[in-house]
Amino acid sequence: MSLVSVVVPVWNGRCYLSEAIESILAQDGIDLDIWIVDDGSTDGSADLAEQIATRAALPIHVIRQMNGGAAAARNTGARHSQGRFLAFLDADDVWTPGRLDIMLAAFSEPDSPDAVFGHVEQFLSPDVADLMANSVRIPAEPMPGYHAGGMLVTRAAFELLAGFNEAFRQGEMLDWVARFREAGQRERLIPEVVFRRRIHNTNMMLSPSAAMDYTQVLRAALERRRKAAR
């Protein structure tokens, strides 16, 4: 059984996938396995993942499924994996060097947490058109990374919550963190930057459906609080 299982959901992310995987493989000295879940891509992402898997020194597994969203893809990878800890990385983002060593160390400290979060640094993808780039403001300072890519979680804690809510195409991490805290799970935020989030043409704009999902996530959290207060 691997110490850390890493799940990489990808949907039409072929142009960024290699860089994401390389940032995982660069985590030296960690017993890990990688699960790439192709969520119905039409750009050959799964084919590329399989090519990379044949050359990798670490075990890389590729799963193909019908499009169901990032939450569904992450849950699929988590179900197939067996590592004591679970980590996630979207196909268009990258981990920072040594991030797993730093995050694993937090679990050996007194009052060990159930999940560790780090900070995120955002960057503008080089392939963004100049016209679009001029309209985007990238935060100058790292921010707390309450994002799947910024988390390392014990399998027990992840399974306690039955994974991500697949009803949400966006906002599934906001929902997960809310349920994690409501369940009384312990968390730790470390000051180090643990992943870099790529800003590109596809994720710049908040779609109407995404805004609706975020609203539903907040409503669901409020409803749970009302029921708990009765």
Secondary structure, 3 states (H helix, E strand, C coil): CCCEEEEEEECCCHHHHHHHHHHHHCCCCCCEEEEEEEECCCCCHHHHHHHHHHHCCCCEEEEEECCCCHHHHHHHHHHHCCCCEEEECCCCCEECCCHHHHHHHHHCCCCCCCEEEEEEEEEECCCCCHHHHCCCCCCCCCEECCCHHHEEEEHHHHHHCCCCCCCCCCCHHHHHHHHHHHCCCCEEEEEEEEEEEEECCCCCCCCHHHHHHHHHHHHHHHHHHHHHHC
